[in-house]
Amino acid sequence: MNNSLRSAVDQAVGLVPDLGVGWLLLALAPLLFVAITLVVAARWPTAPGRRTVHLLSMAAASVSALGVAGTALHRPTLDLPWIPSLGVAFRLGLDGISIPLILLTALVGVVAVSLHLHVPGPKREVAPADEDVATTAPIPVVRGVDVAGLATYHACLLLVILGALVTFLAGDALLFFIGLELVLIPMWILVARYGDPRSDRDGAALRFLIVTVLGSTLILVGLLGVATTTGTTDLARWSALAGSGIPGPTQAVLAAILLIGLALKIPVFPLHTWLPWVHATAPTAGSVLLAAVLLKIGTYGIVRLVIPVLPDGFALWAPLLGGLGVTGVIWAGLACLVERDLKRLIAWSSVAHLGFVVLALATGTETGLQVALFGNVAHGLISALLFVVVGGLKHRWGSADLSAVRAALREVTPRLGAALVLGMAASMGLPGLAGFWGEFGALYAAWSPAPDRPEAWFRGFAVVAALGGALAVAYAVRVLREVWSGDRVEPRIPDAVRTERVALRLLGVWIVLLGVLPTLLLAITAPAVREVLGG
């Protein structure tokens, strides 16, 4: 009897997840549960009000962020049989590469769901730059209002956050792909249904869908190719094999397929043309998630699926990848110098900053991989802050056209103006802010690439990328001159509301903190980087 009782107790205990797995469930389950609840609630005869929807969404994102913090601290793993006949398991885990990204996703997720959804009214006519008009334009409603479909909107935000977390936590190639696809439809809905109706949001959403589906298809083909040659879908096993058993020509083909698919997600020049259009159309929270989280899936995929798994194939294509990254830095910098739409300008700047990340990855060195991961997180924080500011300004102005006369932000909206100055300074790569370490580190890594990389080519890339850094200073100064400086006080607009102030402070503190103490992040990623490069 005692043995039977002991056996029953052991079986019962085995069915209860340990505390570490509980953190994983806390990070993911609230997002899924509340998202489903909101989707169902949106179909009720009387949909829930704005306050109820916003409270549920904020609660889910906040509880998930708590679970993410516990997951990052305890580093639990979950490994359950899923499709035994195919050798596929439901594996979740994390290391120094994924920890910064899940923390970034949690922080940006809370910021995104806290922002109010604004339905743009008629476009307000603002005087051209050569006219002196001193009348006060109607001040728009900035605080939240009841909007049709608000429950579905917040459900889509939560599903995007959930999909990103699953992607960064996945320990199996199939689960990685599912997380990758989970963000697709909700993001498409955010652009197509809740984007700016005064632009071609159907066209922007369709382009986003086509590009991302094409990228996902190529990634799936590459993953199936690697799984076929290795006989497993376990990502840890792929990394441990380090390409052994995969012939050089096969590595080259699989690496090319995966890199093209992931380059569409990043995006890398010349596969970048969809990004400015989508950003200019998407709602503010959608732009925040797209820039700060979804674009990171592409660079994360290169680090997780290509560099350690197909090292010879990646080394073959690395010079081309680095060259395309640098070309994107220059091309996007020049576009920012002439772009008239402020939201599109910030989107173009993302192409430039991610070009530095791609260049650092292509160097094949520990320094390069370290600064690429740092630049990933830094860009996520900076772009999220800038899109919060620019999205709020677009709503207040009625458009984001830089050629129209505006009241100087430093005179009428000092809080939004200060956040814009901070974001642009970090975008320039000024020392003491997070953007500096990613950009300067990329130049340093490119000057001393791995021995199997053509040194002369990469040093040339470093010189050209430095010119791109100078362009970043030029277009940042252009924005500050046209939007922030001056003494004009009409037409007046309201300053940042409480939700915006909280979001900007959260992001701003981390931009400064990582700029002053980069070791907070580098110490986390260093052991994992050495493991990736050491096979």
C-alpha positions in Angstrom: 0.0 0.0 0.0 2.8 2.4 0.9 4.5 1.7 -2.4 1.3 2.2 -4.3 0.6 5.5 -2.5 4.1 6.7 -3.1 3.9 5.8 -6.8 0.5 7.7 -7.1 2.0 10.7 -5.4 5.1 10.7 -7.7 2.8 10.5 -10.8 0.7 13.4 -9.5 3.8 15.5 -8.8 5.2 14.7 -12.3 2.0 16.2 -13.8 2.5 19.5 -12.0 5.0 21.8 -13.8 7.9 23.1 -11.8 8.2 26.8 -10.8 10.4 27.6 -13.7 7.9 26.3 -16.3 5.3 28.3 -14.4 7.1 31.5 -15.4 6.9 30.4 -19.0 3.2 29.8 -18.7 2.8 33.2 -17.0 4.6 34.9 -19.9 2.5 33.3 -22.6 -0.9 32.2 -21.3 -2.4 35.6 -20.3 -1.7 36.9 -23.8 -3.5 34.0 -25.5 -6.4 33.9 -23.0 -7.2 37.6 -23.1 -6.7 37.8 -26.9 -9.3 35.0 -27.4 -11.6 36.7 -24.9 -11.4 40.0 -26.7 -12.0 38.4 -30.1 -15.1 36.7 -28.8 -16.2 39.9 -27.0 -16.0 41.8 -30.3 -18.8 39.6 -31.6 -21.2 40.3 -28.8 -24.3 42.4 -29.5 -22.9 45.0 -27.1 -19.2 45.1 -27.3 -17.2 46.0 -24.1 -16.3 49.6 -23.6 -13.0 51.3 -24.1 -12.0 51.2 -20.4 -12.8 47.5 -20.1 -10.9 46.5 -23.2 -7.9 48.7 -22.3 -7.8 47.4 -18.7 -7.9 43.7 -19.9 -5.2 44.3 -22.5 -2.9 46.2 -20.1 -3.4 43.5 -17.5 -2.5 40.7 -19.9 0.6 42.6 -21.2 1.7 43.5 -17.6 1.3 40.0 -16.2 3.1 38.6 -19.3 5.9 41.1 -18.7 6.2 39.8 -15.1 6.4 36.2 -16.5 9.0 37.2 -19.0 11.1 38.8 -16.2 10.8 35.6 -14.2 11.6 33.5 -17.2 14.8 35.5 -17.9 15.9 35.2 -14.3 15.3 31.4 -13.9 15.9 30.3 -17.5 13.4 27.4 -17.4 13.0 24.9 -20.2 9.9 23.0 -21.4 10.3 19.9 -23.5 7.1 17.9 -24.2 6.4 15.3 -26.9 4.4 16.9 -29.7 4.7 14.9 -33.0 6.8 11.9 -32.1 6.5 10.3 -35.5 8.4 13.3 -37.0 10.7 13.8 -34.0 9.1 17.2 -33.3 8.8 18.3 -29.7 7.3 21.3 -28.0 10.5 22.9 -26.7 10.7 26.3 -25.1 13.9 27.7 -23.6 16.2 30.7 -23.7 19.8 31.7 -23.6 21.8 34.9 -23.6 20.8 35.6 -27.2 17.0 35.4 -26.6 16.9 36.9 -23.1 17.4 40.5 -24.3 14.8 40.1 -27.0 12.1 38.7 -24.8 12.7 41.5 -22.3 12.5 44.0 -25.2 9.3 42.4 -26.4 7.7 42.5 -23.0 8.6 46.2 -22.5 7.5 47.3 -25.9 4.4 45.2 -25.6 3.3 47.1 -22.5 4.1 50.4 -24.3 2.1 49.4 -27.4 -1.1 48.3 -25.6 -1.0 51.4 -23.4 -1.3 53.8 -26.3 -4.7 55.0 -27.4 -6.1 54.1 -30.8 -7.0 57.3 -32.6 -9.3 57.3 -35.6 -8.0 60.1 -37.9 -10.6 62.7 -38.8 -10.6 64.8 -41.9 -7.1 66.0 -42.9 -6.5 69.4 -41.6 -5.1 71.9 -44.0 -1.9 73.5 -42.7 -0.2 76.5 -44.2 2.7 75.8 -46.5 6.1 76.9 -45.4 6.1 80.2 -47.4 2.9 81.5 -45.7 2.6 83.1 -42.3 -0.6 81.9 -40.7 -1.0 82.6 -37.0 -4.5 81.0 -36.4 -4.9 78.2 -34.0 -6.0 74.9 -35.5 -8.6 72.8 -33.7 -6.9 70.8 -31.0 -7.7 67.1 -31.6 -8.8 64.6 -28.9 -5.7 62.8 -27.8 -7.1 60.7 -25.0 -8.9 57.4 -25.6 -12.4 57.3 -27.1 -14.8 54.4 -27.9 -13.8 53.1 -31.3 -15.5 50.4 -33.3 -13.5 47.2 -33.3 -11.4 48.2 -30.3 -11.5 44.7 -28.8 -10.2 43.2 -32.0 -7.5 45.8 -32.2 -6.2 45.0 -28.8 -6.5 41.2 -29.5 -4.3 41.7 -32.5 -1.7 43.5 -30.4 -1.6 40.8 -27.9 -1.3 38.1 -30.5 1.7 39.9 -32.1 3.4 40.0 -28.8 2.6 36.3 -28.2 3.9 35.3 -31.5 7.2 37.2 -31.0 7.7 35.6 -27.6 7.1 32.1 -29.0 9.6 32.8 -31.8 12.3 33.9 -29.4 11.7 31.1 -26.9 11.3 28.3 -29.5 13.7 25.4 -29.2 12.3 23.5 -32.2 12.4 24.6 -35.8 8.7 23.9 -36.4 7.7 25.9 -33.3 9.9 28.8 -34.4 8.1 28.8 -37.7 4.7 28.8 -36.0 5.6 31.7 -33.9 6.9 33.5 -37.0 3.5 33.0 -38.7 1.5 33.8 -35.6 2.4 37.5 -35.9 1.5 37.7 -39.6 -2.3 37.8 -39.7 -2.7 40.1 -36.6 -0.2 42.6 -38.0 -1.9 42.5 -41.4 -5.3 43.3 -39.7 -3.7 46.2 -37.8 -2.6 47.8 -41.0 -5.6 46.9 -43.2 -8.3 47.7 -40.7 -6.8 50.2 -38.2 -4.3 52.0 -40.4 -4.6 55.5 -41.6 -7.7 55.6 -43.9 -6.4 58.6 -45.7 -3.7 56.5 -47.2 -3.9 53.4 -49.3 -4.0 51.0 -46.3 -5.3 48.1 -48.4 -2.3 48.4 -50.7 0.1 48.7 -47.8 -1.5 45.7 -46.0 -1.4 43.6 -49.2 2.3 44.5 -49.8 3.1 43.5 -46.2 1.2 40.3 -46.6 2.9 39.3 -49.9 6.4 40.1 -48.7 6.1 38.4 -45.4 4.5 35.3 -46.8 7.2 35.0 -49.4 9.8 35.4 -46.7 8.1 32.8 -44.6 7.9 30.4 -47.5 11.6 30.6 -48.1 12.3 30.2 -44.4 10.2 27.1 -44.3 12.0 25.6 -47.3 15.3 26.3 -45.6 14.2 24.8 -42.3 12.9 21.7 -44.0 16.2 21.3 -45.9 18.2 21.5 -42.7 15.8 19.1 -40.9 16.1 16.6 -43.7 19.9 16.7 -43.7 20.3 16.5 -39.9 17.4 14.2 -39.2 16.0 16.5 -36.4 14.2 19.8 -35.8 15.9 20.4 -32.5 17.6 23.8 -32.7 20.1 22.9 -30.0 21.1 19.8 -31.9 21.5 21.9 -35.1 23.8 24.3 -33.3 25.9 21.4 -31.7 26.4 19.8 -35.1 27.7 23.1 -36.5 27.2 22.0 -40.1 28.9 18.7 -39.8 27.4 16.2 -42.2 26.0 18.9 -44.5 28.2 19.2 -47.6 29.5 22.6 -48.6 27.4 23.1 -51.7 24.2 22.1 -49.7 25.2 24.6 -46.9 25.6 27.3 -49.5 22.1 26.7 -51.0 20.3 26.4 -47.7 22.1 29.4 -46.3 21.1 31.5 -49.4 17.4 30.4 -49.1 17.3 31.2 -45.3 19.1 34.5 -45.7 16.8 35.7 -48.5 13.8 34.8 -46.4 15.1 36.5 -43.3 16.4 39.5 -45.3 12.8 40.1 -46.3 11.8 40.2 -42.7 14.6 42.6 -41.5 14.5 44.1 -44.2 17.8 44.3 -46.1 18.4 46.4 -49.2 17.0 46.0 -51.9 14.2 44.0 -50.2 13.2 47.0 -48.0 10.7 48.9 -50.1 7.6 47.6 -48.3 8.7 49.0 -44.9 8.2 52.8 -45.2 4.8 52.4 -46.8 3.6 50.0 -44.1 4.9 52.2 -41.3 3.3 55.4 -42.8 -0.1 53.6 -42.8 0.0 51.5 -39.6 -1.5 52.8 -36.3 1.1 54.0 -33.8 1.1 50.9 -31.7 1.4 48.8 -34.9 4.5 50.8 -36.0 6.0 50.4 -32.5 5.7 46.6 -32.5 6.7 46.3 -36.1 9.9 48.4 -35.7 10.9 47.3 -32.2 10.0 43.6 -32.3 9.0 42.1 -35.6 12.0 43.3 -37.5 14.2 41.7 -34.9 12.9 38.3 -35.8 14.9 38.5 -39.0 18.2 39.3 -37.4 17.5 36.8 -34.6 16.8 34.1 -37.2 20.3 34.7 -38.8 21.9 34.3 -35.4 19.9 31.2 -34.5 19.3 29.4 -37.8 22.2 30.3 -40.1 25.5 31.3 -38.3 25.8 28.3 -36.0 23.9 25.8 -38.2 25.4 26.5 -41.7 28.8 28.2 -40.8 30.4 27.5 -44.2 27.4 28.6 -46.2 27.1 31.8 -44.2 30.8 32.6 -44.6 30.3 32.3 -48.4 27.5 34.8 -48.5 28.7 37.1 -45.7 30.6 39.6 -47.9 27.5 40.0 -50.1 25.3 40.4 -47.0 27.6 43.0 -45.5 27.7 44.9 -48.8 23.9 45.0 -49.0 23.7 46.1 -45.4 26.1 49.0 -46.1 24.2 49.9 -49.2 21.1 50.1 -47.2 22.8 52.4 -44.7 23.7 54.9 -47.5 20.4 54.5 -49.5 18.2 55.0 -46.5 20.3 57.9 -45.2 19.9 59.7 -48.5 16.2 59.0 -48.6 15.9 60.5 -45.1 17.4 63.8 -46.3 14.6 64.3 -48.8 11.6 62.5 -47.3 8.7 64.8 -46.5 6.6 62.4 -44.4 8.0 62.3 -40.9 6.7 58.8 -40.2 8.2 57.4 -43.4 11.5 59.2 -42.5 11.7 57.2 -39.2 10.9 54.0 -41.1 13.8 54.8 -43.6 16.1 55.4 -40.6 15.2 51.9 -39.4 16.6 50.5 -42.7 19.8 52.3 -42.1 20.2 51.2 -38.5 19.5 47.6 -39.3 22.1 47.9 -42.0 24.7 48.4 -39.3 23.4 45.3 -37.5 23.6 43.2 -40.7 27.2 44.4 -41.3 28.2 43.4 -37.8 26.7 39.9 -38.3 28.5 39.5 -41.6 32.0 40.0 -40.0 31.8 36.6 -38.3 33.6 37.7 -35.2 32.6 37.6 -31.5 32.8 41.4 -31.4 30.5 41.7 -34.5 27.9 39.3 -33.1 28.0 41.1 -29.7 27.4 44.5 -31.2 24.8 43.2 -33.6 22.8 41.8 -30.7 23.3 45.1 -28.8 22.3 47.2 -31.9 19.2 45.1 -32.2 18.0 46.0 -28.7 19.1 49.6 -29.0 17.3 50.1 -32.3 14.2 48.5 -30.8 14.1 51.0 -27.9 15.0 54.0 -30.1 12.5 53.2 -32.9 9.7 52.5 -30.4 10.3 55.9 -28.7 10.4 57.8 -32.0 7.2 56.1 -33.3 5.4 57.0 -30.1 6.4 60.6 -30.6 5.8 60.8 -34.4 2.5 58.8 -34.2 1.3 61.3 -31.6 2.4 64.3 -33.6 0.7 62.9 -36.8 -2.6 62.6 -34.9 -2.2 66.1 -33.5 -1.2 67.7 -36.8 -3.6 65.8 -39.0 -0.7 64.8 -41.2 3.1 64.1 -41.0 4.1 66.4 -43.9 7.3 68.2 -43.0 6.8 70.9 -45.7 3.9 72.5 -43.7 4.4 75.2 -41.1 4.2 73.8 -37.6 4.5 75.3 -34.1 7.9 74.6 -32.7 7.8 71.6 -30.3 10.1 73.2 -27.9 7.6 76.0 -27.5 4.3 74.2 -27.4 5.0 70.6 -26.5 8.2 70.4 -24.4 7.7 66.8 -23.3 7.2 65.5 -26.8 10.0 67.8 -28.0 12.4 66.5 -25.4 11.6 62.9 -26.3 12.2 63.7 -30.0 15.5 65.2 -29.2 16.5 62.2 -27.2 15.4 59.8 -29.9 17.2 61.7 -32.7 20.4 62.0 -30.6 20.4 58.3 -30.0 19.7 57.7 -33.7 22.8 59.8 -34.5 24.8 57.4 -32.5 26.0 60.0 -29.9 28.1 58.6 -27.1 26.3 58.0 -23.8 23.2 56.7 -25.6 22.3 53.2 -26.6 22.7 53.8 -30.4 26.4 54.6 -30.1 27.6 51.1 -29.2 25.7 49.3 -32.0 26.9 51.7 -34.7 30.5 52.3 -33.5 30.9 48.6 -32.7 29.8 47.6 -36.2 32.5 49.8 -37.7 35.1 48.4 -35.3 34.1 44.8 -36.1 34.1 45.5 -39.9 37.6 46.8 -39.7 38.8 43.5 -38.2 36.6 40.8 -39.7 37.1 37.0 -39.2 40.1 35.5 -40.9 37.9 33.8 -43.6 36.4 37.2 -44.6 38.0 39.5 -47.2 39.6 42.1 -45.0 39.9 44.7 -47.7 36.2 44.5 -48.6 35.1 44.8 -45.0 37.4 47.7 -44.3 35.8 49.4 -47.3 32.4 48.6 -45.9 33.5 50.2 -42.6 34.4 53.5 -44.4 31.2 53.6 -46.3 29.1 52.8 -43.2 30.9 55.7 -41.4 29.7 58.0 -44.2 26.2 56.6 -43.5 26.7 57.6 -39.9 27.4 61.2 -41.0 24.1 61.1 -43.1 22.3 60.1 -39.9 23.5 63.2 -38.2 22.4 65.3 -41.2 18.9 64.0 -41.4 18.4 64.1 -37.6 19.5 67.7 -37.6 17.0 68.3 -40.5 14.1 66.9 -38.4 15.0 68.9 -35.3 15.4 72.1 -37.3 12.0 71.7 -39.0 10.0 70.3 -36.2 11.6 71.1 -32.8 13.5 74.4 -33.1 12.1 77.9 -33.8 9.9 80.3 -31.9 6.5 79.8 -33.7 3.7 78.9 -31.2 0.8 78.5 -33.7 -1.1 76.4 -34.4 -1.1 75.0 -30.9 -1.3 71.3 -30.2 -1.6 69.4 -26.8 1.5 68.0 -25.2 2.0 64.3 -24.3 -0.8 62.8 -22.3 -0.2 60.4 -19.4 0.0 57.2 -21.3 2.5 58.8 -23.7 4.6 60.3 -20.9 4.9 56.9 -19.1 5.8 55.1 -22.4 8.4 57.7 -23.3 10.0 57.7 -19.8 10.2 53.9 -19.8 11.9 53.8 -23.2 14.1 56.9 -22.5 15.5 55.5 -19.3 16.6 52.3 -21.0 18.1 54.2 -23.9 20.3 56.2 -21.5 21.0 53.3 -19.2 22.3 51.0 -21.9 24.3 53.9 -23.4 26.0 54.6 -20.0 26.3 50.9 -18.9 26.4 48.7 -22.0 27.8 45.8 -19.9 24.3 45.3 -18.6 23.5 43.8 -21.9 26.9 42.6 -23.1 27.4 40.5 -20.0 24.2 38.5 -20.8 25.0 37.9 -24.5 28.8 37.1 -24.2 28.6 33.4 -23.1 25.9 32.6 -25.7 27.9 34.4 -28.5 31.0 32.4 -27.7 28.9 29.2 -27.8 27.4 30.1 -31.2 30.8 30.9 -32.8 32.4 27.9 -31.2 29.9 25.5 -32.6 
